[in-house]
Each structure stands twice: as C-alpha cells, then as structure tokens.
Amino acid sequence: MLHDINLLPWREEKRQQYKQRFYGMVVLGILAALMLQWFASLYIDHLKDQQKSRNQQLQAYITKLDKELVNLKEIEAKHKSILTRLRLVESLQNERNKTTDFMNLMPELVPEGVYVDKIKMSGREVEMAGVSDSTARLATMLDNFENSMWLVDVEMHSIISGKVLFGKKFQSFKLSFRFEEEPPEQAKDGQTIAKQGGQ
C-alpha cells in the first residue's frame, strides 16, 4: 500500500497564507470602496444642503425685494397723484388769478358811457358784449384795448345802433380778444421803470 507523503509541507502553508491574504485584501478593498462611497455620499448631501440653504436665502431676499418694489410702485403712484393734484390746484389758482387780473383791468380800459352786459371767457379767449351811448366812446374803448399790453387779437365784430334803453338810444357792440397771462417784455420793462422811478 502506497501513501502520499508531502516532503515539503511549508509550500502548502505558504499557499494557504497567500490565499488568506488575498481574500483579506479583497475584503479590505471592498470595505474601503464602500467607506469612500459612503463618505462621498455624505459630502454630496452636505453640498446639496448648503446649496438648498443658499437657494432659500436667495428666494427670501428676492421676496423681500419684490415687496419693496411693490411698495416703491405704490409710493410712485401716490407721488404722481400728488403731483397731479398740485398741478390742478396751480391751474385753478392761475385761472382765478387770471380772472381777477382781467376784472381789475377792465375799469381802466372801458370808458364812461360804455356798459358791458356780457363777458364770456374760454381759457384765454374772451368775448364781450354791451352798449354804448356814442360811437366815439366805442372807438376810445377799442383803442384802449388795442394798446393794452395784456390784450391781443382785439376784434370788433359788430356795432348796431338804435337800441333803446330807459328812453335813450344806445349802440350795441360785440368784440373779442385774447387775455395774456404774462405781459410782453415791454410791459415788464415799463413796470420796472415805474418801480425805479418810485424809488
């Protein structure tokens, strides 16, 4: 009977050690790879959280800016409304001043014997109608109107004689002109000279 006798047992032991070492390195490699993957996953999740936090901050800032923009638009609308009201008030004030200036000017231009029945103002355009006891007084009034620094485009439309009032004959007339809000430069110069003369 033959028996197998291994005369070199240390080779088998070396082979077993090599196999164990190889398997151990494979297991360690797999574990290391799993650990690296896990750490990489944690790092990526951390970056995602950071980016999410930044996005939330940006969104909150954008929302804040949107609210401020809405407030600015409301303030701008209020500002425009106030400016519109101011312009309206200034316009009304100018209209009132223009009417007052015009009524203060009339007694200087309308001579005695001329009676104004109707005055119609449409902006700067004025139509006036009335009666006079003589043609000479109408001529004087027309001359005063044409020489006035505040009136332009003076035009006499009609003179009709034979109107009887209070048992006396009068001449009715109609004329139109434009009332200037600001006098020409020569008027301003005249006022300046008058003021200097008064001083």
C-alpha positions as CSV (number, residue, x, y, z in Angstrom):
1,M,0.0,0.0,0.0
2,L,1.4,3.4,-1.1
3,H,1.0,6.5,1.0
4,D,1.3,10.2,-0.3
5,I,3.9,11.9,1.8
6,N,4.4,15.6,1.4
7,L,8.1,16.2,2.0
8,L,7.7,20.0,1.7
9,P,4.7,21.0,4.0
10,W,5.8,24.6,4.1
11,R,4.8,25.2,0.5
12,E,1.2,24.3,1.2
13,E,1.2,26.5,4.2
14,K,2.5,29.4,2.1
15,R,-0.2,28.8,-0.5
16,Q,-2.9,28.9,2.2
17,Q,-1.4,32.1,3.7
18,Y,-1.3,33.7,0.3
19,K,-5.0,32.8,-0.4
20,Q,-6.0,34.2,3.0
21,R,-4.0,37.3,2.5
22,F,-5.6,37.8,-1.0
23,Y,-9.1,37.3,0.3
24,G,-8.4,39.6,3.2
25,M,-7.1,42.3,0.8
26,V,-10.2,41.9,-1.4
27,V,-12.5,42.3,1.6
28,L,-10.5,45.3,2.8
29,G,-10.6,46.8,-0.7
30,I,-14.4,46.3,-0.9
31,L,-14.8,47.8,2.6
32,A,-12.6,50.8,1.7
33,A,-14.6,51.3,-1.5
34,L,-17.8,51.2,0.4
35,M,-16.5,53.6,3.0
36,L,-15.3,56.0,0.3
37,Q,-18.6,55.8,-1.4
38,W,-20.4,56.5,1.9
39,F,-18.2,59.5,2.7
40,A,-18.7,60.8,-0.8
41,S,-22.4,60.4,-0.5
42,L,-22.3,62.3,2.8
43,Y,-20.2,65.1,1.3
44,I,-22.6,65.4,-1.7
45,D,-25.6,65.5,0.7
46,H,-23.8,68.3,2.6
47,L,-23.2,70.3,-0.5
48,K,-26.8,69.8,-1.5
49,D,-27.9,71.1,1.9
50,Q,-25.7,74.1,1.6
51,Q,-27.0,74.9,-1.9
52,K,-30.5,74.4,-0.7
53,S,-29.9,76.8,2.2
54,R,-28.4,79.4,-0.2
55,N,-31.4,79.0,-2.6
56,Q,-33.7,79.6,0.3
57,Q,-31.8,82.7,1.4
58,L,-31.9,84.0,-2.2
59,Q,-35.6,83.3,-2.5
60,A,-36.2,85.1,0.8
61,Y,-34.2,88.0,-0.4
62,I,-36.0,88.1,-3.8
63,T,-39.3,88.0,-2.0
64,K,-38.2,90.9,0.2
65,L,-37.1,92.9,-2.9
66,D,-40.4,92.1,-4.6
67,K,-42.3,93.5,-1.6
68,E,-40.1,96.6,-1.6
69,L,-40.6,97.0,-5.3
70,V,-44.4,96.9,-4.8
71,N,-44.1,99.5,-2.0
72,L,-42.0,101.7,-4.3
73,K,-44.6,101.4,-7.1
74,E,-47.3,102.4,-4.6
75,I,-45.2,105.3,-3.4
76,E,-44.6,106.3,-7.0
77,A,-48.3,106.1,-7.8
78,K,-49.1,108.3,-4.7
79,H,-46.4,110.7,-5.8
80,K,-47.8,111.0,-9.3
81,S,-51.3,111.5,-7.8
82,I,-50.0,114.3,-5.5
83,L,-48.2,116.0,-8.5
84,T,-51.4,115.8,-10.5
85,R,-53.4,117.4,-7.7
86,L,-50.7,120.1,-7.3
87,R,-50.9,120.8,-11.0
88,L,-54.7,121.0,-10.8
89,V,-54.5,123.3,-7.8
90,E,-51.9,125.5,-9.6
91,S,-54.1,125.6,-12.7
92,L,-57.2,126.6,-10.7
93,Q,-55.1,129.2,-8.9
94,N,-53.8,130.6,-12.2
95,E,-57.4,130.6,-13.6
96,R,-58.6,132.5,-10.5
97,N,-55.7,134.9,-10.7
98,K,-56.3,135.4,-14.4
99,T,-60.0,136.2,-13.9
100,T,-59.1,138.6,-11.0
101,D,-56.4,140.3,-13.1
102,F,-58.8,140.6,-16.1
103,M,-61.6,142.1,-13.9
104,N,-59.1,144.6,-12.4
105,L,-58.0,145.6,-15.9
106,M,-61.5,146.2,-17.3
107,P,-62.3,149.5,-15.4
108,E,-59.1,151.0,-16.9
109,L,-60.0,150.1,-20.4
110,V,-63.8,150.6,-20.6
111,P,-64.6,154.4,-20.7
112,E,-67.6,156.1,-19.2
113,G,-70.7,155.7,-21.3
114,V,-69.9,152.1,-22.3
115,Y,-71.8,149.4,-20.4
116,V,-70.8,145.8,-20.6
117,D,-73.7,143.3,-20.5
118,K,-71.9,140.0,-21.1
119,I,-68.4,138.6,-20.7
120,K,-67.6,135.0,-21.8
121,M,-64.2,133.6,-21.0
122,S,-63.0,130.3,-22.6
123,G,-59.4,129.9,-21.4
124,R,-57.6,133.0,-22.6
125,E,-60.3,133.7,-25.3
126,V,-62.8,136.4,-24.2
127,E,-66.0,137.6,-25.9
128,M,-67.6,140.7,-24.6
129,A,-70.9,142.4,-25.5
130,G,-72.6,145.6,-24.3
131,V,-74.0,149.0,-25.2
132,S,-72.5,152.5,-25.6
133,D,-74.1,155.9,-25.8
134,S,-71.9,157.0,-28.6
135,T,-69.6,155.7,-31.4
136,A,-66.8,157.9,-30.1
137,R,-66.8,156.1,-26.8
138,L,-66.7,152.7,-28.6
139,A,-63.7,154.0,-30.6
140,T,-61.9,155.1,-27.4
141,M,-62.6,151.7,-25.8
142,L,-61.3,149.8,-28.9
143,D,-58.2,152.0,-28.9
144,N,-57.6,151.2,-25.2
145,F,-58.0,147.5,-25.9
146,E,-55.6,147.5,-28.8
147,N,-53.0,149.5,-26.9
148,S,-53.2,147.3,-23.8
149,M,-50.1,145.2,-23.1
150,W,-52.4,142.4,-21.7
151,L,-54.7,142.0,-24.6
152,V,-54.0,140.7,-28.1
153,D,-56.1,139.8,-31.2
154,V,-58.7,142.5,-30.4
155,E,-61.5,142.4,-33.0
156,M,-64.8,144.3,-33.1
157,H,-67.4,142.0,-34.6
158,S,-70.5,144.3,-34.7
159,I,-71.8,147.7,-33.8
160,I,-75.6,148.1,-34.1
161,S,-77.3,151.4,-33.4
162,G,-80.9,152.1,-32.4
163,K,-81.2,150.0,-29.3
164,V,-83.4,151.9,-26.8
165,L,-82.9,151.6,-23.1
166,F,-84.5,153.8,-20.4
167,G,-85.9,156.0,-23.1
168,K,-82.5,156.7,-24.7
169,K,-80.8,155.3,-27.8
170,F,-77.7,153.2,-27.5
171,Q,-75.4,151.3,-29.8
172,S,-74.8,147.6,-29.0
173,F,-71.5,146.0,-29.8
174,K,-69.7,142.7,-29.7
175,L,-65.9,142.2,-29.6
176,S,-63.4,139.5,-28.8
177,F,-59.8,139.4,-27.8
178,R,-57.2,137.2,-26.0
179,F,-56.1,137.9,-22.5
180,E,-52.4,137.2,-21.9
181,E,-51.4,135.6,-18.6
182,E,-48.0,137.3,-18.8
183,P,-47.5,140.7,-20.3
184,P,-44.9,141.2,-23.1
185,E,-41.3,142.2,-22.3
186,Q,-42.1,145.8,-22.9
187,A,-44.8,145.7,-20.2
188,K,-42.4,144.2,-17.7
189,D,-39.7,146.8,-18.6
190,G,-42.3,149.5,-18.1
191,Q,-43.2,148.1,-14.7
192,T,-39.5,148.0,-13.8
193,I,-39.0,151.6,-14.9
194,A,-42.1,152.6,-12.9
195,K,-40.8,150.9,-9.8
196,Q,-37.3,152.5,-10.2
197,G,-39.0,155.9,-10.6
198,G,-41.0,155.3,-7.5
199,Q,-37.8,154.5,-5.5
